[in-house]
Amino acid sequence: MKIKYEVISALAAGGLNFLDRANHFEPHNFKQEDQPAIYAIWHGMQYCLGGIPDRKNVYILISKSRDGEIIAYTVKKIGFSTVRGSMGRGGTKATLEIIRILGEGKNVAYTVDGPKGPGHKAKIGVVRIAQMSGKPIIPVNSNSTFRYIFSSWDQYQIPLPFSKMPLVFGDPIYVPGDASDEELEQYRLKVENELFRLREEATSKL
């Protein structure tokens, strides 16, 4: 089974490395001083993580499913680090690991509507992690001049070769440690609305 994962992930990584070379990311509003941070993205826009500098210091939360195993092999091959688990399966352990990683000065990428949706609906998990860790949420979104969008729940998007890709970073969102449940809901909505706004901003820069 490990050989199968290695073969599939090697092919996937090869394709992603080709797209990295063929496409051009244009970061906007990226600020090194805002790190460590929790990069909040839509599940269907995971490719935009490729434009975040210093990949080895970006940890991606990946489920413990069979598909997750292949994804974990793949993202390691293209330079990222991984955290295994989800808010549903192995959630407590994964949350504690994320908080530890942030405390060590590393960054975490978090798909706020994953792993199964509904799409483009931020869940509360990212807000609670920001509250517990004291680290900011930085929403990130992108678009590309040429793209293929799958008819999946997350409308997964893959940029086609030779695309221009504006990658827009939002301002850091800090969640107070003593925030009430009602306030946490407001922060969740803020993250969700900011991701929609950043998509529009990225589109305007194409």
MOHURA-V543570 format. One record per helix or strand. SS is the DSSP state (A for helix, B for strand). FROM is the first residue (numbers start at 0). TO is the last residue. If there is no record, write none. Layout:
SS|FROM|TO, SS|FROM|TO
//
This chain:
A|1|21, B|23|27, A|31|33, B|36|40, A|42|50, A|54|56, B|57|61, A|65|76, B|80|83, A|90|102, B|106|110, A|124|132, B|135|141, B|146|148, B|156|158, B|163|168, B|172|172, A|180|203
//
